[in-house]
Amino acid sequence: MDRYIIAWSMWNLQKFNYNHNFFNVESPMCMDLEEFDDGKNCFHGRPVQRSRLQCKMFLSKPLDCSVFKCREVFAPKLNPPPPLPSPTPKPALPPPPSPTPKPALSPPPSPPVPPCQQLQSPPPPSPTDYVPLPPIYGKNYTSPPPPPLY
């Protein structure tokens, strides 16, 4: 079913612009006017129209008349435009061979978790193990001179 039909019967109408819409059926009465602009619509065989893709995308969506305040117009049925040529089908390619499924490699089992143990630091050394070091006595010496360069 055609979504947009332009039809009117106004006496003495000489010029009518209905460009930049998505109309797809045009009344012959419009084309009988002295001056009219139907560009950027979806009329088959008319110059300066929208692309077929734009028209197809827009006209494939449902029309919400509560938004557009539209109503059905009873107009004479016009011949539908010829169907769009279907794209040339590409030769079917054989499906790629399905890959041989590889056996699922499961990760090696985790080592068993040892039961919880509370780690303790080693006990401090006993006083008998502690032997104080003797003080270091001596003279302070300076560093020796560097070796001679040859």
C-alpha positions in Angstrom: 0.0 0.0 0.0 1.3 3.4 -0.9 1.9 5.5 2.2 1.7 9.0 0.8 -0.7 10.2 -1.8 -1.0 13.8 -3.0 -4.4 14.6 -4.2 -6.4 17.8 -4.2 -9.1 19.6 -6.1 -8.5 23.3 -5.6 -9.8 25.6 -8.3 -7.4 28.1 -9.8 -4.3 26.5 -8.2 -1.3 27.5 -10.5 1.8 26.7 -8.4 2.4 24.0 -5.8 5.6 23.0 -4.0 5.7 19.7 -2.2 9.4 19.1 -2.3 11.6 17.6 0.4 9.2 14.9 1.6 8.9 11.2 1.1 5.8 11.1 -1.1 5.8 8.2 -3.5 2.6 8.6 -5.5 1.7 11.7 -7.4 -1.7 12.7 -8.7 -1.8 13.5 -12.4 -3.6 16.7 -11.3 -0.3 17.9 -9.8 1.6 17.4 -13.0 -1.1 19.4 -14.9 -0.3 22.6 -13.0 1.6 25.4 -14.7 4.4 25.2 -12.0 5.1 22.6 -9.4 8.1 21.4 -7.5 8.1 17.7 -6.5 11.9 17.3 -6.1 13.5 15.3 -3.2 10.6 12.9 -2.9 10.3 9.2 -3.8 8.5 9.5 -7.2 9.7 6.9 -9.7 10.8 8.4 -13.0 10.8 12.0 -11.9 14.0 14.1 -11.8 15.8 15.2 -8.6 14.4 12.5 -6.3 15.8 10.9 -3.1 17.8 7.8 -3.5 16.0 4.5 -3.6 17.8 3.5 -0.4 16.6 6.6 1.4 13.0 6.0 0.2 13.1 2.3 1.1 14.4 3.0 4.6 11.8 5.7 5.3 8.8 4.0 3.7 9.5 0.7 5.5 8.9 2.2 8.9 5.3 2.4 10.2 3.6 5.8 10.1 2.3 7.1 13.4 -0.6 9.3 12.5 -1.0 10.5 16.1 2.3 12.3 15.6 1.8 13.5 12.0 -1.9 14.3 12.4 -2.5 12.5 9.2 -5.7 10.8 7.9 -6.4 8.4 5.1 -7.1 10.1 1.8 -9.5 8.5 -0.6 -7.9 9.0 -4.0 -8.2 7.1 -7.2 -5.8 4.1 -7.4 -2.8 4.8 -9.5 -0.7 2.3 -11.2 2.1 1.3 -8.8 5.7 2.1 -9.9 7.5 -0.9 -11.4 9.3 -3.0 -8.8 12.9 -2.3 -8.1 15.3 -4.7 -9.9 16.6 -7.3 -7.5 20.4 -7.3 -7.2 22.2 -10.0 -9.2 22.8 -12.9 -6.9 26.4 -13.8 -6.3 27.3 -17.5 -7.0 27.0 -19.5 -3.9 30.3 -20.7 -2.5 30.5 -24.0 -0.7 30.6 -23.7 3.0 34.1 -23.8 4.4 35.0 -27.2 6.0 34.1 -27.2 9.6 37.2 -27.4 11.7 37.8 -30.6 13.6 37.1 -29.9 17.2 40.2 -30.2 19.3 39.8 -32.0 22.6 39.3 -29.5 25.4 42.4 -29.2 27.5 41.6 -28.9 31.1 44.1 -27.2 33.3 46.1 -29.5 35.6 44.5 -29.9 39.0 45.6 -27.5 41.6 47.8 -28.9 44.4 45.8 -29.6 47.5 45.7 -26.7 49.8 47.4 -27.5 53.2 45.2 -26.9 56.2 45.6 -23.4 57.6 48.6 -23.1 59.9 49.5 -20.1 61.9 53.1 -19.2 61.1 55.2 -18.1 64.1 58.5 -16.3 64.1 61.4 -18.1 65.7 62.0 -17.3 69.4 64.5 -14.6 70.2 68.0 -15.8 71.0 68.6 -16.7 74.6 70.9 -14.4 76.6 73.5 -17.1 76.7 73.8 -17.1 72.9 74.5 -13.4 72.9 78.2 -12.6 73.0 79.1 -8.9 72.8 81.8 -8.1 70.3 84.9 -6.4 71.5 85.4 -2.8 70.6 87.5 -2.0 67.6 90.6 0.0 68.4 93.2 1.2 66.0 94.5 4.1 63.9 92.8 5.8 61.1 94.7 5.3 57.9 94.3 7.3 54.8 93.8 5.6 51.4 97.0 4.8 49.5 97.9 6.9 46.5 96.6 5.7 43.1 99.0 3.8 40.9 101.2 5.8 38.5 99.9 6.3 35.0 102.3 5.2 32.2 
